[in-house]
Amino acid sequence: MDRRRFAVRVIGALAGAPFAARAQQSAAKRIALLIPFVDDAAAQAQVAAFGDELRHLGWTEGRNLLTEVRLSKGDLNPIRRHAKELVASAPDLILSRTTPVTAALLGETRSIPIVFVVVSDPVGDRFVSSLARPGGNVTGFTNVEATLGGKWVDPLRQVKPDLGRVGVFYGPKTAPGGGTYYLRMVEAACRSVSIPSLPLPITDESQLARAIAELAGDRKLGFVVTPDVTTATNRKTIIGGAAQYKIPAICPASYYADEGALIAYGIDYVDQYRRAAGYADRILRGARPGDLPVQAPSKFEMVINLRAAKALGIDVPDGVLLRADRVIGR
C-alpha cells in the first residue's frame, strides 16, 4: 500500500471509527493516533509515513494491525475529549503528537503505552523521568536542539540586514512552558546580536490577525514563529499577514514554506514519524516504553521560498541559499 493510499485509508475510512466496530479482528494489535490538526495535508503525509514504516516492519492494516486516527482542532477541549475517548477504547499503543496532546493522554492513562512526536521538553513537562530512562508508559521524539533560537534569528538577519526587532509568535495555552521554552531561546539569540525581541502570544486567529496589522508600520520588523499547535493551526493567517504587510518571517517547519512563508527551519517531521513507527513496532513486540530512551531529532531542514522573497522585495543572499536543503521557485 503506497503512502497516499494509506493516508486516505486511515484518515478517511478509519478516522474516528471505533475499534469496537471491528471487534471481529481482535487478534490484531490496535494503534490509536491523536493528531491536533483537521484537514491538514502536511499532517496526513506524516501519518502516511508512519504507516509506510509500520508496513515495512511487518504490520498490515486489517490483518495484524488496526489503526484509529483522531484529528482534532488545536484547542484544548477537543484534544482532551479525544484523549478520553481513545483511552477508553483501550488500544495497545497510542501515537501522540505535540505537548498538549501528550499531556491530555497522560491525564487519562499511566498504563497504555504512548509514543510521542514533536514534543519539546518532556522532562520539564514531567512526561518522563529522564531522557535516557523515561520510566512509566511514555517515550518518544523531541523536536528541539539547544542552538535552535540562533538558527532562526541568524537567517532572518541575513535576509533583512536592517532588522531592528523580532516578534515571536507562540500560543500561551498550548506551547511548552506556556510559551517560555522557545521564547527564552529566541530572546537569548536576539540579545547576542543586540536586537530587541517582542513576545507575541496568540490564542486565536482574530487576535493573531490584529497583532500583525498593528505591527505593520514597523519596517524593520521580522517574525519568528515557534513550534506549537496554535501557531501551526493558524499558519495561513501568519503567512498571509506577513505577505500582506511585507514582514519577513522564519517558521518552524518546511510545510510553512511550501504554503508561502519566506523561510522555514525545523525538524524533518516525516523522518520523526518514521522513527516513531520503529518504537511502536518494538513496543507492540514486547518492549516497555520506559526502557526506550527519548530521542533527539536526527534531521533538520531549511527551506527557502524565492517566490515569497520576490513578493517581499528581498534578495536572499547566496550564503543563505547554500545552506538550504530545498529552494522553492528557483
N, C-alpha and C positions, 0 to 999 in steps of 0.2 A: 504494500500500500504506500503510495507516494505521500509527500508531505501535505500537499493541498487536499488530497482525499481524506487524510487523517484529520486535518483541521476541520473540514466540513462535517466529518462524521462526529467528532467529539463535541464540537461547539454547536453544531446544528442538532443532530439527532439525539445526542446524549446530554447536552447541557440541560441541567435541571431534571433529567429523567431519573427517578429514584431507583436505587439498587433493588429495592423490593419488587419492582416491576419486572425484574429479570432474575427472580429468585431461582428459576429452573437451572441457571448456570452457576449454582452455589459452589462448585469446585474451583471456580476461577478466583484469583486474587482480585481485590477491589481497591482501586485508587481513586481518590477524590481530589480535584484541583479547585482551589479558590483563587480567582484572578480578579483584582479590583478594577476591571475595565469592561465596558459594554460596547459591543460593535466596534472593536478596535483591531484593525488589520495587523498591526505590529504584534499585539499580544497573541493573536491567532497563529502567526508564523512561529512564535516562540513555543507555544503549546505544541504545535506540529513537530518541531524539532525534538521536544521531549518524547513524543510518540514514536518518531523515527528511531531514536536511540533505544527505546524500550524494545521495539521490534527487532533491532539488530542483536539485542541481548536475549532474545528468545521468547518475548511476550507478544502474544497475538490477541488483539481485541476480539472478544466474543468467544475465544477458545479457552485460554488460560488467564485472561485479563478482562476486567470490566472497568470502564472509566466513566466517571461522572465529573463534568466540568460545570462550575458555577461562576458566571460572570456577574460582577457586582459593581454598582456605582461606587465611586471613590469615597463617599462619605461614610461615617462610622456606623450608622444604624443598619443599612443594608448589609454591610460586612458582618456585623455581629449576628444578624438574623441568619445569614447563610452559614456562618460558622456553627451556630447552634444546630441547625438542621443537618449539616454534614456530619457533625459528631454523633448526633442521634442515629444516623444511618449506619454507624459502626464500620467504616471501611478498614481495610488492612493498613492503609497508609494515606496521608494527606500531603499534597504538594501545596505549599503556601508561598504566595508572592507578596513581598513588602512587610514592613514593620507592623502597621496596624492590623493586617490580616493575621500575621503570626500571633500577635498579642491577643486578638479575638479568639483564635483557636485554642491557645493555651489557657484562656479563661474558661474554656469548656472541657478540656481534657488534659490530663497528665499521664495518659496511658497509650493512646493511639499514636503510633509513630508519625512524626511530622518532619518533612524535609523542606526547608525554606530556600528561596532565592531572593535576591535583591533586598537584602536586609543589611543595614549599615553598622549597627552597634549591638550585636546580640548579647554581649556581656553587660554593657551598660543598661540595656533594657531588660536584663535578668531573664533572658530566654535560656541561656546556658551558663554553667558554672565557669567554664573557661573555653577558649578556642580549641585547645589541644584535647581536653577531656570534657565534652559538653555535659555529660550526665543526663539523666532524665530521658524524655521521649522526643527530643528535637535536636536536629543538626542541620547543616546546610552550607550556603554560599553567600559570602558578603559581596558588596559592590563598591568597596572603597579602598583607597590607598592613602598613606599619610600625606603625600605631596599633591593631593588632588586639587586643593584650593589654588595653588600656584599654576597648575596646568589648565585651570580655567582663566585665571586673570592674565597670565602671560600672553596667550594668543589674542585676547581682547585688546591688550595694549599694543600689540604689533599691528593689528588691522586698523586701530584707531590711535595714532600716535598722540593726539591731543586729549586722550581720555582723562577726564577730570573727576569722575565719580562713578562708582559701581553700585547699581541697585541689585539686591539679592532677593530673588523670589523664593518663598517656601510656604508650606502650609502648617501653621502652628498647631493644628489639631491632629495632623497625620504624619508630620515629619519626625525623624529621630530626635529625641530630646526636645520636642516641641519646636524644632527648627534650629536649635542652638548647635547641634552637632556639625552641620555643614556651614552654618553661619560663621562659627569660630574659625573654620578653615579659610574661608574667603576673606574674612576680616584680617586675619594674620597675613595672608598673601598681599592684601591691599596695603597694610601698614608697612610691609617690607619695601614697597616702592612709593611710599608717601602719597597714596591715593585714598581719599575717604570712601567709605562704603556706606550704603544706605539699606538697612533691613526693610524688606517689603513683604510682610506677612499677608497671605491671602486665604480666604475661606471659600469664596465662590467666584463665579465668572463675572458678575456685575462689579464686585469690588475690585477685581483684577483689572477690568477694562477702565474703571475710573482712575486707578493708580497709574496706569500707563498714560492716560490722557493728561493727568495732572503734571506729569513729568516731561511732557512733550517739548516744552520750551527749553529744556537743558540740552544744548547742542554738544556738550562734552560728556554725555551720559552713555554708559554701556550697561547691559544686563548680564548677570549670571543667574541661570535657572538651575536650582538644585534638584537632585533626585527625590521624588516624593509623589505619592498618589495624587495629591491635589494639583501640583504643577503639571503632572502628566495628563490628568483628566482634562485640564484647561489649556493644553498646549496650543490648540488652534487659536485661542484668543491671544496668547502670548506671542505667537509667531505673527499673527495678523496685526496686532498692535505695534510690535517692533517694526514691521514693514511699513505700516501707515505713517508712523512718526519718524521713520529713518533712524532708529536706535539699534545699533549692533548688539547682538545677543549671542552668548555661548550657552549651549544647552547640554543636558547630561546623557543623551542617547542618540544614536545615529538616526533613528526614525524622525527625530525633530528636523534634522537637515533634509531628509527625504521629503518632508512636508513643508519645507520652505524656510527653515531657520538658516542663519548665516554659517554658524559653526556648531558642531556637536563633538563633545569629547566625553567618553564614558566607557563602561564595560561593554563587552560583546554579549548582549543578552541571550542570543541564540546559543552561544557556547555555554553559558551558565545553565540553561535548561538541559542541554545535552549532558552536562556533568551531573546535574541533579538526577537524571534518569539512571546514571550509574549507581548513585547512592540508593535510589528507590529499588533497583534490582538487588543490591546487597541486603537491604532490609527485608524485602519480600522473601529472600532465601535464608533468613535467619539472623542476620547481623542486628545488633542493638544500636539505635541512633546515638545513644550516649557514649558509645565507644568509637564513633566515627568523627574525626576532628572537623570543626568548621573550617572551610577552605576560603582563602582569599581569591580574588579574581585572577584568572590566568591570562586574559586578553583584554586590552583596552583598544579603542579605535577612535580616530579623529576623522571627521567627515566635513569637507568644505563645500558649500553651495555657492558656486560662482554666479549663478543667476540671481540669487539673493544679494550677493555682493554688488553686482551691477545695479540692481534696483536701489541699493543704499548709497551708491556713488563711492564705493570702496574698492581700492586696488589691493588685493590680497598679496602681501609680499611673498617672494619666491621661497623664503625660509619657512613660512607657514605652509605653503603648498607642498614643499618637500617632506614635511612631517606628516602630511595627511595620508591616511590609509585609502581614502577614496575621495575623488573630487567630482562633484556634480556639475554638469554644464560646461565642461572643458571642451 
